[in-house]
Amino acid sequence: MSSNQERVFVTGASGNIGSEIVKSLITKQIHTTIYVRDEQKAKELFKNDLNSGYLSIIVGTYATLDVFTKAIQGHTRLFLLYAGNFKPTAMSEVKEKFARAAFEQGVHQIVDLSSASVSN
């Protein structure tokens, strides 16, 4: 698949790992959608990429699948980054729900990255 056909969705995009993934994808001219809680933070973090034509911002949380399920449609890959001060079982449950929703919407590949222990 060429980069023009790729549409990559990145959760946790405003964190250290997520932001580097996003910048790398945009540099490679891959259409990238980021899923963030704080739109202003994302706009500041990616201010040099906002007008590139390769970046879309979706505001949502991990509390519900509604926004995510609609936004993930048409994407080919998902970088599933989720870090929080939650029990590991809660993290697994959230990741499983989001991964299932992504596959149901036609995503071909999910890259599951866990950064919870990295930040410690």
trRosetta pair geometry for C-beta under 8 A, 3 or more apart (Angstrom, degrees):
i j d omega theta_ij theta_ji phi_ij phi_ji
1 5 4.9 -114 -171 82 95 123
1 6 5.9 115 129 -64 118 83
1 76 6.7 -178 155 -173 166 162
2 5 5.4 89 60 11 72 99
2 6 7.4 -127 105 -14 39 91
3 6 5.3 -49 -146 25 41 119
3 28 5.8 -142 -124 144 145 95
3 29 5.6 85 133 88 139 84
3 30 4.8 -100 -160 -85 97 79
4 29 7.9 -11 -76 128 62 106
5 76 7.2 67 133 -44 80 152
6 30 4.9 -32 92 -147 125 104
6 31 6.6 169 98 39 67 82
6 76 5.4 -101 -139 48 57 138
6 77 6.7 -10 -158 10 98 114
7 30 7.9 177 -101 172 25 82
7 31 4.8 -30 -112 89 71 115
7 32 7.9 176 -163 -82 51 27
7 33 7.0 27 174 -7 92 106
7 74 5.9 -12 79 131 162 81
7 75 4.4 -119 109 -120 101 58
7 76 5.4 115 46 3 69 86
7 77 7.7 166 83 29 46 71
8 25 5.5 -116 61 -141 145 149
8 30 5.7 32 6 141 120 122
8 31 7.1 150 22 88 70 57
8 32 5.1 -20 71 -109 95 73
8 33 7.3 -175 93 27 46 69
8 75 6.6 97 -119 -162 11 107
8 76 6.9 -45 -74 61 56 84
8 77 4.8 -19 -114 71 81 102
8 78 7.5 167 -162 -86 63 26
8 79 6.7 34 176 -10 107 99
9 32 7.8 156 -90 -161 24 56
9 33 4.8 -19 -110 69 72 103
9 34 7.9 162 -161 -89 53 23
9 35 6.6 38 178 -24 94 112
9 71 7.3 127 -130 127 130 96
9 72 5.5 -22 -64 -121 173 77
9 75 4.4 4 -26 -152 110 168
9 77 7.1 -176 27 94 70 52
9 78 4.9 -19 69 -110 102 74
9 79 7.2 -167 93 28 52 67
9 102 7.4 -158 64 -123 140 117
9 107 7.4 -76 28 -104 123 129
10 13 4.4 94 110 -84 110 103
10 18 5.7 140 161 -157 117 95
10 21 5.8 167 -127 102 141 123
10 22 5.5 -141 57 -75 163 91
10 25 7.5 -163 -40 6 134 152
10 32 6.3 3 -1 -170 115 104
10 33 7.2 169 22 85 69 51
10 34 5.2 -25 68 -110 98 69
10 35 6.8 -167 91 19 46 81
10 78 7.7 165 -83 -160 34 52
10 79 4.5 1 -116 58 78 113
10 81 7.0 14 -176 13 80 111
11 18 7.4 -94 103 -117 37 135
11 35 4.5 -28 -105 65 67 122
11 62 8.0 81 -169 -80 136 98
11 68 7.9 7 -89 -122 120 120
11 78 7.4 23 -7 -175 98 96
11 79 7.0 -158 30 95 65 67
11 80 5.6 21 37 -134 121 48
11 81 5.4 -169 89 49 77 67
11 82 6.4 0 117 -65 128 79
11 98 7.0 -4 -39 178 161 156
12 15 5.0 -23 172 12 91 122
12 17 7.3 10 127 73 119 97
12 18 4.3 -166 116 -60 75 143
12 35 7.7 9 -6 77 40 89
12 79 8.0 -106 55 120 96 94
12 80 8.0 73 12 173 114 33
12 81 3.1 -108 59 97 138 105
12 82 5.9 -145 -49 -74 130 35
12 83 6.4 93 -132 11 138 86
12 113 7.9 -132 67 77 143 109
12 115 7.4 163 163 25 152 130
13 18 4.2 -146 -120 157 25 122
13 19 6.4 94 167 -76 59 53
13 21 7.5 -107 -125 69 73 104
13 22 5.1 69 -158 -53 105 136
13 34 3.5 -78 36 -150 172 112
13 35 6.5 126 -6 45 112 50
13 36 5.6 -80 54 -65 101 99
13 42 6.8 46 95 -121 112 112
13 81 7.6 137 -57 49 42 128
14 18 6.3 -4 21 88 24 128
14 19 6.1 40 -144 -66 27 102
14 34 7.5 100 -43 169 75 133
14 36 5.0 73 -20 -124 118 124
14 37 8.0 -101 30 36 136 75
14 38 6.8 -56 23 58 174 96
14 41 5.4 58 -155 121 151 114
14 42 5.3 -97 -78 -85 117 76
14 45 5.6 165 -133 4 86 165
15 18 4.5 79 50 20 83 109
15 19 6.5 -157 77 -12 34 90
15 81 6.5 -142 45 138 131 138
15 83 6.5 99 -110 32 165 127
15 115 6.7 154 134 80 149 159
16 19 6.5 -59 -145 32 16 106
16 20 6.9 11 158 -13 55 108
16 115 7.6 172 60 -169 97 151
16 119 7.7 149 22 -89 130 98
17 20 6.1 -63 -157 36 31 108
17 21 6.5 31 151 -19 67 107
17 81 6.1 180 90 -127 116 146
17 113 6.4 -154 137 144 146 145
17 115 5.2 -157 7 -85 143 144
17 118 7.2 64 -46 86 130 161
18 21 5.6 -56 -150 34 34 112
18 22 6.3 33 155 -19 68 106
18 34 7.6 107 164 -140 116 108
18 79 7.2 153 -122 117 78 126
18 81 4.9 -143 -73 54 105 158
19 22 5.6 -52 -147 36 34 113
19 23 6.3 33 155 -18 66 105
19 45 5.8 -98 -122 173 128 130
19 46 7.6 -151 -142 -64 92 91
20 23 5.8 -52 -144 37 32 110
20 24 6.3 34 155 -20 64 107
21 24 5.8 -60 -152 37 29 112
21 25 6.4 27 154 -19 65 107
21 79 5.5 173 157 171 158 174
21 81 7.8 177 16 -33 149 138
22 25 5.8 -56 -148 36 30 110
22 26 6.3 25 158 -15 66 108
22 32 5.7 143 -142 153 76 152
22 34 5.8 10 -108 -81 138 123
22 46 6.7 -66 130 -93 136 128
22 49 7.7 163 144 81 103 170
22 55 7.4 63 -178 -117 110 110
23 26 5.9 -57 -145 39 30 108
23 27 6.3 36 154 -24 64 107
23 46 7.7 -156 -78 -113 79 89
23 49 7.2 -140 -112 -53 65 146
24 27 5.7 -53 -149 33 29 115
24 28 6.6 17 155 -8 62 109
25 28 5.9 -67 -154 45 31 104
25 30 4.4 -83 -174 65 86 116
25 32 4.5 107 111 -72 136 134
25 54 7.5 -172 125 154 86 123
26 29 7.3 36 -177 -82 38 28
26 30 7.1 -98 -77 52 27 70
26 32 5.8 -82 -64 19 80 136
26 46 7.9 136 -29 -151 162 114
26 49 4.9 -4 178 -142 166 133
26 52 5.8 71 -168 96 114 166
26 54 4.8 144 -132 98 78 131
26 55 5.9 -4 -99 -59 127 103
29 54 5.9 -136 -148 -87 46 144
30 54 6.6 86 75 -164 32 122
31 54 5.4 -130 -102 -148 45 67
31 56 7.6 22 -179 -3 88 106
32 54 5.9 41 19 151 87 86
32 55 5.6 -14 72 -105 94 62
32 56 7.3 -176 97 28 48 71
33 55 7.9 137 -96 -162 34 45
33 56 4.4 -23 -110 71 79 105
33 57 7.6 177 -159 -81 64 16
33 58 5.9 31 174 -8 106 113
33 71 6.5 -178 156 167 145 104
33 75 6.6 -97 29 -87 125 128
34 42 6.1 171 104 -148 137 134
34 46 7.5 170 4 -23 157 157
34 55 7.0 -2 -3 -161 108 91
34 56 7.2 175 21 86 66 52
34 57 5.5 -20 64 -113 96 63
34 58 6.9 -178 87 30 45 74
35 58 5.1 -22 -103 76 66 105
35 60 5.6 -40 -163 49 97 107
35 68 6.5 38 -134 -108 147 88
35 71 6.8 134 -93 105 105 149
36 39 6.6 140 89 -82 115 44
36 41 6.9 -149 170 74 138 102
36 42 4.5 166 38 -58 168 132
36 57 6.5 -36 28 -159 115 96
36 58 7.4 135 24 76 66 53
36 59 6.2 -42 78 -109 71 59
36 60 7.8 97 60 38 28 60
37 59 6.9 67 -151 -158 20 79
37 60 7.4 -77 -91 82 53 29
37 61 5.8 54 -104 -91 98 78
38 41 3.9 45 108 14 120 117
38 42 6.5 158 95 -15 66 85
38 59 7.8 100 -51 -128 4 103
39 42 5.6 -58 -150 38 34 112
39 43 6.2 34 154 -21 68 105
39 57 6.0 107 -134 145 86 137
39 59 4.9 -47 -58 -77 104 123
40 43 5.7 -52 -145 36 32 111
40 44 6.4 30 155 -17 64 105
41 44 5.9 -58 -151 38 29 109
41 45 6.1 28 153 -19 66 112
42 45 5.6 -57 -141 40 30 112
42 46 6.0 -11 170 17 67 111
42 57 5.2 137 118 -129 144 130
43 46 6.7 -73 -133 58 21 82
43 47 6.3 58 158 -82 61 75
43 50 6.5 37 -144 -86 76 134
43 57 7.1 -46 -66 -51 77 167
44 47 5.8 -10 -149 -43 28 111
46 49 4.5 -58 -179 50 93 112
46 50 6.1 123 118 -56 89 75
46 55 6.0 -175 157 -166 142 161
46 57 7.9 175 57 -73 139 115
47 50 6.0 -25 -148 -12 34 117
49 52 4.8 -32 -163 -8 63 130
49 54 7.0 -70 -175 68 101 96
49 55 4.9 86 135 -24 106 149
50 55 6.2 -86 -110 76 33 131
52 55 5.8 70 51 1 109 100
58 67 6.7 158 168 159 111 108
58 68 7.9 123 129 -99 140 49
58 71 4.4 61 -129 -137 162 153
59 67 7.5 -68 92 -179 51 154
60 64 7.8 -110 -169 69 102 83
60 67 3.7 -168 -105 94 127 140
60 68 5.7 173 131 -54 160 76
60 71 7.1 -139 -20 4 145 148
61 64 6.8 59 73 27 92 75
61 67 7.8 81 27 39 57 134
62 82 6.6 89 -95 -132 147 119
62 84 7.7 -110 36 -39 153 148
62 94 5.0 17 179 -155 125 133
62 98 7.4 -58 -133 -56 88 129
64 67 6.9 84 92 9 99 87
64 68 7.9 175 107 10 60 101
65 68 5.3 -77 -157 56 54 112
65 69 5.0 56 151 -34 91 110
65 97 6.2 -120 -73 155 124 111
65 98 7.1 -168 -113 -93 96 61
65 101 5.2 -169 -160 -81 126 156
66 69 6.2 -59 -145 30 18 108
66 70 6.8 7 161 -8 57 108
67 70 6.2 -65 -156 40 29 106
67 71 6.0 18 156 -13 67 118
68 71 5.8 -67 -141 43 26 106
68 72 5.9 25 166 -25 68 111
68 98 6.2 -67 160 -128 157 93
68 101 6.2 71 113 112 111 150
69 72 6.3 -51 -137 29 23 108
69 73 7.7 43 155 -40 52 92
69 101 4.9 -96 -95 -171 88 124
69 104 7.9 -19 -138 81 101 117
69 105 6.4 174 -160 -59 65 133
70 73 6.4 -42 -174 -2 34 115
72 75 5.3 -80 -169 27 60 125
72 78 6.8 -1 -139 -88 118 122
72 101 6.7 113 38 127 153 97
72 102 5.2 -109 -180 -112 152 72
72 105 4.8 108 102 78 104 155
72 107 6.4 -49 170 -49 114 120
73 105 4.9 -108 -89 -170 61 120
73 106 7.2 60 -142 33 56 114
74 106 7.4 39 -66 74 20 131
75 78 6.6 85 121 -67 133 79
75 102 7.6 -56 78 -150 118 95
75 105 7.6 38 41 114 88 117
75 106 7.8 141 60 87 54 89
75 107 5.7 -2 94 -97 91 94
76 107 6.6 110 174 -140 16 60
76 108 5.3 -13 -171 20 73 110
76 109 7.2 19 145 27 74 89
77 107 6.5 113 -107 -163 15 97
77 108 6.5 -43 -74 60 65 84
77 109 4.7 -14 -116 69 89 95
77 110 7.4 169 -163 -85 61 33
77 111 7.0 25 178 -5 107 99
78 98 7.8 -172 166 144 149 101
78 99 7.5 -179 87 -113 144 61
78 102 4.7 -46 -25 -146 157 154
78 107 5.1 6 -19 -161 109 154
78 109 7.4 -173 30 98 65 53
78 110 4.7 -12 66 -115 103 77
78 111 7.1 -169 94 29 53 66
79 111 4.9 -18 -112 67 65 108
79 113 6.5 4 -175 4 87 119
80 95 5.9 105 152 -141 133 91
80 98 6.0 148 -133 105 121 126
80 99 6.3 -25 -75 -75 165 87
80 102 7.7 -114 -70 -19 119 156
80 110 5.6 15 -11 -173 122 103
80 111 6.7 173 21 81 75 50
80 112 4.9 -20 68 -109 115 61
80 113 6.7 161 78 25 56 69
81 113 4.8 -18 -94 72 81 108
81 114 8.0 172 -138 -89 59 23
81 115 6.1 18 -158 -1 102 118
82 91 6.0 160 112 -151 117 88
82 94 5.9 179 -170 103 161 125
82 95 5.7 -147 29 -74 144 93
82 98 7.7 154 -54 24 137 151
82 114 7.4 -28 62 -113 74 64
83 114 7.4 121 -84 -167 80 53
83 115 4.5 -57 -67 76 130 92
83 116 4.9 174 -134 -77 83 61
83 118 7.9 -78 -104 46 140 98
83 119 6.4 92 -177 0 149 134
84 90 7.8 -78 82 106 125 118
84 91 6.7 179 46 -90 97 96
84 116 7.2 -39 40 -102 41 105
86 90 4.0 -96 160 81 123 132
86 91 5.5 150 84 -51 112 82
86 94 7.9 67 85 -7 162 134
87 90 4.7 96 59 2 81 102
87 91 7.3 -147 95 -4 45 85
88 91 5.5 -53 -149 36 38 114
88 92 6.3 40 154 -20 68 104
88 116 7.8 -177 -98 82 77 166
89 92 5.6 -52 -148 36 34 113
89 93 6.3 36 153 -22 65 105
90 93 5.7 -53 -148 35 32 113
90 94 6.4 31 155 -17 65 105
91 94 6.0 -56 -149 36 29 108
91 95 6.2 25 156 -15 65 110
91 114 7.3 77 158 -129 138 109
91 116 6.6 -54 -103 -48 162 146
92 95 5.9 -59 -145 41 28 109
92 96 6.1 30 157 -21 65 108
93 96 5.8 -55 -146 35 27 111
93 97 6.4 27 156 -18 63 107
94 97 5.9 -57 -151 36 30 110
94 98 6.3 20 157 -11 66 110
95 98 5.9 -59 -144 42 30 106
95 99 6.0 31 158 -21 66 111
95 112 6.2 71 -171 -140 131 117
96 99 5.8 -56 -142 38 27 111
96 100 6.3 28 159 -19 63 107
97 100 6.0 -56 -148 35 26 110
97 101 6.4 25 155 -17 62 108
98 101 5.7 -54 -147 38 32 112
98 102 6.3 36 153 -23 65 106
99 102 5.6 -54 -149 34 31 113
99 103 6.5 28 156 -15 65 104
99 110 5.3 69 -132 -159 95 173
99 112 7.1 -16 -83 -80 130 115
100 103 6.0 -56 -149 38 31 108
100 104 6.2 31 154 -19 65 109
101 104 5.6 -57 -147 38 30 114
101 105 6.4 19 156 -11 64 110
102 105 5.9 -67 -151 42 29 104
102 107 4.0 -22 163 22 94 145
102 110 5.9 111 93 -84 147 118
103 106 7.8 109 -175 -22 30 9
103 107 5.8 -78 -81 58 38 90
103 110 7.4 -63 -57 -30 90 125
107 110 6.3 68 127 -63 130 86
114 117 7.2 37 130 16 102 90
114 118 8.0 152 118 -11 61 103
115 118 4.5 -56 -159 35 70 125
115 119 6.1 63 148 -23 91 97
116 119 6.9 -68 -165 31 24 101
116 120 7.4 15 147 -13 59 107
117 120 5.5 -54 -153 33 47 112
